[in-house]
Amino acid sequence: MVVVMKPGATEEQIQNASKKLEELGFRVHRVDGVNQTILGAIGDKRGLDPRQLEVLPGVQEVVQITKPYKLASREFKREDSVIQLDGVAIGGRELVLMAGPCAVEGEEQIFTIAERVAEQGARVLRGGAFKPRTSPYSFQGLGEEGLKLLRRAADAYGLLVVTEVLGASQVDLVAEYADILQVGARNMQNYALLRAVGQSEKPVLLKRGLAATVDEFLMAAEYIMNEGNHRVILCERGVRTFLTHTRFTLDVGAIPVIKEASHLPIIVDPSHAAGLNKWVMPLALAGIAAGADGLIVEVHHQPEKALSDGEQALTPEQFAELVREITVIARVLGRELPLHTNARARARTHAHAHVHAHAHAPALRN
C-alpha cells in the first residue's frame, strides 16, 4: 500500500508516519515528489485498519496497490521516474542512445567505435566484457581487461558505460568500471543477481527475459527495487515466439502497456530482436514511435570481423542514418536528441584524454 502525505507535510510528520509503518511490520520506501512525499509500505497488511494511518498528522490518504509489483507500479509513483546520471537523464524529454559493440575485443576496436558513436550523439557506450554465450566454445569476452578498455574509451569521449554483469559475485567488480549495470535476458529471473544489483548504488538496466510476460518483467524489477535501488531502466529486447523471420519478436505493444503500468523508463534493443542489421533501423524507429525513452544498439566498424553478433551490428554510417531518422520522429513526439555538433565538441574536448590514456595506460594482464 501507499501512504500519501499532504502537500506541505513537515519532515517530522513524514518521519512519524514512517515509524508507525515500521512498528506495524512494514518495510518503508520513501519517494519525495515535487509537491508531496509518498511512503510505499511493503509487508503483510492483513488485519490492518487503514484508519490507523489516515488519522496521523500530515497523511492525506492510504491507497491499496492492487498490482503484484508494488514499487514499480504507477500506483506507487504516478509521475515518470527519470534516472539522472552525470548530466544524462534517462526517462525524460531527451531520447538517450546507448551504442557500441556486442563485445569488447581490443583497444583499437573499442576506442574507434566510442569515437564514432559519440560523434552521432550517443550518451552511453555499451559493450560486453563478460559474454553469456549459448555455446561454451564461442568468444566469452575479455573479462576485467575488457572492463578497463571500456572505461578508458568511454572517458576519452565523454560517455557513460553500460555493461552486463553475469552473476552476484561480479557485481562489485563490474560496478568499479561501469556507470550502469546490465542484467541480461537470460538472468531476468536470477533472483540472487537481482538482489545483488539492488544493493548496489549503480543504476540497473534490466532486459526482458526471452519468454517473460510483462508482469514477470516488472516483478523482476520489483526484486531490485525492494533492495533499495529504485534506479531501474527496463529494456524490451524481443521475446521468443513461433515466428522465425527475425531472431526474436520485438514486442512493441509492451512499451505503451508498461508505460501505463509502471513509472520506470523503458528503452528498446532492436539489435537482438532483429538478428540482422538490415532490420535494426525499422524496429528501432517503431520502438521510439511507441514511446520508448531510448535505444541500446550494437555498432561495429568492422562487423564482418566481429567476434560476437557481427551480423546484427550497424556500421557507424548506418548508425548515423538511424540517428537522422530518429531525429525526425523525436520532433513529432515532442522529444529531443542531442545535437550532433554538441557530440563532436564533446569528443574533441576528450580527444586529449584519449591520447593520454592510450599512451600511458598500464599494460593489460595476460
C-alpha positions in Angstrom: 0.0 0.0 0.0 0.9 3.6 -0.3 0.7 6.4 2.3 0.3 9.7 0.5 1.4 12.7 2.6 -0.3 16.0 2.3 1.5 18.8 0.2 3.5 20.7 2.8 3.7 17.9 5.3 6.6 18.5 7.7 9.6 16.3 7.9 8.5 15.4 11.5 5.1 14.2 10.2 6.7 12.2 7.5 9.1 10.5 9.9 6.3 9.8 12.4 4.3 8.1 9.6 7.3 6.1 8.6 7.9 5.0 12.2 4.3 3.9 12.5 4.5 1.8 9.4 7.7 0.1 10.7 6.0 -0.6 14.0 3.3 -2.3 12.1 5.8 -4.5 10.4 6.1 -2.8 7.1 9.3 -2.1 5.1 9.1 1.6 4.0 10.3 3.0 0.7 10.1 6.8 0.6 9.7 8.8 -2.6 9.9 12.6 -2.4 7.9 14.2 -5.3 7.7 17.8 -6.4 4.7 18.6 -4.3 4.4 15.7 -1.8 6.0 12.7 -0.3 4.8 9.1 -0.8 5.6 6.2 1.6 5.5 2.8 0.0 4.7 0.2 2.6 5.7 -3.4 1.7 4.5 -6.2 4.0 1.5 -8.2 5.3 -1.4 -5.8 5.5 -3.9 -8.5 6.7 -5.8 -7.2 9.7 -4.6 -3.6 9.2 -7.3 -0.9 9.5 -6.2 1.9 7.2 -7.7 4.4 9.6 -4.7 3.8 11.9 -2.7 5.6 9.3 -5.2 8.1 7.9 -5.6 9.8 11.3 -1.8 10.5 11.5 -0.9 14.2 11.2 0.2 15.1 7.6 -1.4 12.0 6.0 -3.6 12.7 3.0 -4.7 9.2 2.1 -3.9 5.5 2.1 -4.0 3.8 -1.3 -4.1 0.0 -1.7 -1.8 -1.2 -4.5 -3.6 -3.9 -6.5 -0.7 -4.9 -8.8 1.6 -7.8 -7.7 4.5 -5.4 -8.3 4.3 -2.6 -5.8 7.3 -0.3 -6.1 7.4 -0.4 -9.9 3.7 0.4 -10.3 2.0 3.7 -11.2 0.0 3.3 -8.0 3.2 3.7 -6.0 4.6 6.6 -8.1 2.3 8.5 -10.5 4.9 10.6 -12.3 7.6 9.1 -14.6 10.9 8.2 -13.0 13.9 9.9 -14.6 17.3 8.4 -13.9 19.8 11.2 -13.6 23.4 10.2 -14.1 26.2 12.7 -14.8 24.2 15.0 -16.9 22.3 12.3 -18.7 18.5 12.0 -17.9 17.0 8.6 -18.9 13.2 8.8 -19.0 13.0 12.5 -19.5 12.3 14.6 -22.6 15.6 13.6 -24.2 15.9 10.3 -26.0 19.1 8.5 -24.8 21.2 6.5 -27.2 23.4 3.7 -25.9 25.6 2.2 -28.6 28.7 0.1 -29.0 29.9 -3.4 -29.9 28.4 -6.6 -28.7 31.8 -7.5 -27.1 34.9 -5.5 -26.3 37.6 -7.2 -28.5 40.6 -4.9 -28.1 41.8 -1.4 -27.6 41.7 -0.1 -31.2 38.2 -1.6 -31.7 36.6 0.0 -28.7 38.2 3.4 -29.0 37.3 3.6 -32.7 33.7 2.7 -32.0 33.4 5.0 -29.0 34.6 7.9 -31.1 32.1 7.2 -33.9 29.0 6.8 -31.7 29.9 9.9 -29.7 30.1 11.9 -32.9 26.4 11.0 -33.5 25.1 11.9 -30.1 25.3 8.6 -28.2 25.5 9.3 -24.4 26.3 5.8 -23.2 28.9 3.3 -24.5 27.8 -0.3 -24.5 30.0 -3.4 -24.8 30.3 -6.8 -23.2 33.3 -7.7 -21.1 31.7 -11.0 -19.9 29.6 -12.6 -22.6 26.9 -15.2 -21.8 27.1 -17.4 -25.0 24.9 -20.3 -26.0 28.0 -22.3 -27.0 30.9 -22.8 -24.5 33.2 -22.6 -27.5 32.2 -19.1 -28.5 34.1 -16.0 -27.5 33.4 -15.3 -23.8 34.8 -11.8 -23.5 38.0 -10.3 -22.2 36.8 -10.1 -18.5 38.3 -7.4 -16.4 40.7 -6.3 -19.1 37.6 -5.6 -21.3 36.1 -3.5 -18.5 39.3 -1.4 -18.3 39.2 -0.8 -22.0 35.5 0.1 -22.0 36.1 2.6 -19.2 39.0 4.3 -20.8 37.3 4.5 -24.2 34.2 6.0 -22.6 36.2 8.5 -20.6 38.1 9.6 -23.7 34.8 10.6 -25.4 32.7 11.8 -22.6 30.4 8.7 -22.5 28.9 6.7 -19.7 29.4 2.9 -19.6 26.8 0.1 -19.5 27.9 -3.5 -19.4 26.5 -6.8 -18.3 27.1 -8.5 -15.0 26.6 -12.3 -15.2 26.4 -13.2 -11.5 26.1 -11.8 -8.0 29.8 -12.4 -7.4 30.7 -10.0 -10.2 28.6 -7.0 -9.1 31.4 -5.2 -7.2 33.9 -5.8 -9.9 31.7 -4.5 -12.7 30.4 -1.6 -10.6 34.1 -0.4 -10.3 34.2 0.3 -14.0 30.6 0.7 -15.2 28.0 3.5 -14.7 25.1 1.2 -15.4 24.9 -2.4 -14.5 23.1 -4.6 -17.2 21.1 -7.7 -16.2 20.7 -9.7 -19.4 17.6 -11.5 -20.7 18.9 -14.9 -19.5 19.3 -13.5 -16.0 16.0 -11.7 -15.7 14.8 -14.2 -13.1 18.2 -14.8 -11.4 16.9 -13.6 -8.1 20.3 -13.7 -6.3 21.7 -11.4 -9.0 18.6 -9.1 -8.9 19.1 -8.7 -5.1 22.8 -8.1 -5.5 22.4 -5.3 -8.1 19.5 -4.0 -5.9 22.0 -3.4 -3.1 24.3 -1.5 -5.5 24.3 2.2 -5.9 24.6 2.0 -9.6 21.5 2.2 -11.9 20.4 -1.1 -13.4 19.4 -1.8 -17.0 17.1 -4.8 -16.8 16.4 -6.7 -20.0 13.2 -8.7 -20.5 13.5 -12.4 -20.5 13.2 -14.5 -23.6 9.7 -15.7 -22.7 8.7 -13.3 -19.9 5.3 -11.7 -19.6 5.1 -8.0 -18.8 4.0 -8.8 -15.2 7.0 -11.1 -14.8 9.3 -8.4 -16.2 8.0 -5.9 -13.7 8.2 -8.4 -10.9 11.9 -8.8 -11.7 12.3 -5.0 -11.4 10.5 -5.3 -8.1 13.2 -7.6 -6.7 15.8 -4.9 -7.5 13.8 -2.0 -6.1 12.8 -4.0 -2.9 16.5 -4.0 -2.0 16.5 -0.2 -2.1 17.8 0.6 -5.6 14.9 2.4 -7.4 17.1 3.4 -10.4 15.9 0.7 -12.8 15.8 1.1 -16.6 13.7 -1.5 -18.4 14.7 -2.8 -21.8 12.4 -4.5 -24.3 14.6 -6.7 -26.5 12.2 -9.1 -28.0 10.7 -12.4 -26.9 10.8 -15.9 -28.4 7.7 -16.8 -30.4 6.7 -19.2 -33.2 7.9 -16.6 -35.7 11.3 -17.2 -37.2 11.8 -14.4 -39.7 13.7 -12.3 -37.0 15.9 -13.5 -34.2 13.3 -12.6 -31.6 9.9 -10.9 -31.9 10.1 -7.3 -30.7 7.0 -6.7 -28.5 6.4 -3.1 -29.5 3.0 -3.2 -27.8 4.7 -3.9 -24.4 6.1 -0.3 -24.4 2.8 1.6 -24.0 1.5 -1.2 -21.8 4.5 -0.8 -19.4 4.3 3.0 -19.6 0.8 2.8 -18.3 1.5 0.2 -15.6 4.9 1.5 -14.4 6.7 4.7 -13.8 10.1 3.2 -14.8 11.8 4.3 -18.0 12.0 1.8 -20.8 14.4 1.6 -23.8 14.5 -0.8 -26.8 17.2 -3.1 -28.0 16.4 -3.6 -31.7 19.7 -5.4 -32.4 18.9 -8.6 -30.5 15.3 -8.6 -31.8 16.3 -8.2 -35.4 19.3 -10.5 -35.7 20.3 -8.9 -38.9 21.4 -5.3 -39.3 19.0 -4.5 -42.2 16.0 -4.8 -39.8 17.5 -2.9 -36.9 16.5 0.5 -38.1 12.8 -0.1 -38.7 12.5 -1.9 -35.3 14.3 0.9 -33.6 12.0 3.5 -35.2 9.0 1.5 -34.2 10.1 1.4 -30.6 10.7 5.1 -30.4 7.3 5.8 -32.0 5.7 3.6 -29.4 7.1 5.7 -26.6 10.4 4.2 -25.7 12.8 6.5 -23.8 15.9 5.5 -25.9 17.7 2.7 -27.6 20.6 0.4 -26.9 22.1 -0.5 -30.3 25.1 -2.7 -31.4 27.6 -0.8 -33.6 30.8 -2.1 -35.0 33.1 -0.5 -37.6 34.1 -3.9 -39.0 31.1 -6.1 -38.4 32.4 -8.8 -40.7 35.3 -9.3 -38.3 33.3 -9.1 -35.1 33.9 -11.9 -32.6 30.3 -11.7 -31.4 27.0 -11.0 -33.3 28.5 -9.1 -36.1 25.5 -9.8 -38.4 23.2 -7.6 -36.2 25.6 -4.7 -35.7 25.2 -1.5 -37.5 28.1 0.2 -39.1 28.9 3.7 -37.9 27.4 5.0 -41.2 24.2 3.1 -40.6 24.1 4.3 -37.0 24.4 7.9 -38.3 21.5 7.3 -40.6 19.4 5.8 -37.7 20.1 9.0 -35.7 18.9 11.2 -38.5 15.7 9.1 -38.8 15.1 9.2 -35.0 15.5 13.0 -35.0 12.5 13.3 -37.3 10.3 11.1 -35.1 11.5 12.8 -32.0 10.3 16.2 -33.3 6.8 14.7 -33.9 6.7 13.3 -30.4 7.9 16.5 -28.8 11.1 14.8 -27.7 14.8 15.6 -28.3 18.1 14.1 -29.4 21.5 15.7 -28.5 22.7 17.8 -31.4 25.5 16.2 -33.4 27.6 19.3 -33.2 27.5 19.1 -29.4 28.5 15.5 -29.6 31.5 16.3 -31.8 32.5 19.1 -29.4 32.3 16.7 -26.5 34.5 14.2 -28.4 37.1 17.0 -29.2 37.1 18.0 -25.6 38.1 14.5 -24.6 40.5 13.9 -27.5 43.5 14.8 -25.4 42.3 12.4 -22.7 42.1 9.6 -25.4 45.7 10.3 -26.5 46.9 10.4 -22.9 45.1 7.3 -21.9 46.3 5.4 -25.0 49.9 6.5 -24.4 50.1 6.0 -20.7 47.6 3.1 -20.0 49.0 0.3 -17.9 49.6 -3.0 -19.7 46.7 -5.4 -19.7 47.2 -8.6 -17.7 47.6 -11.8 -19.7 
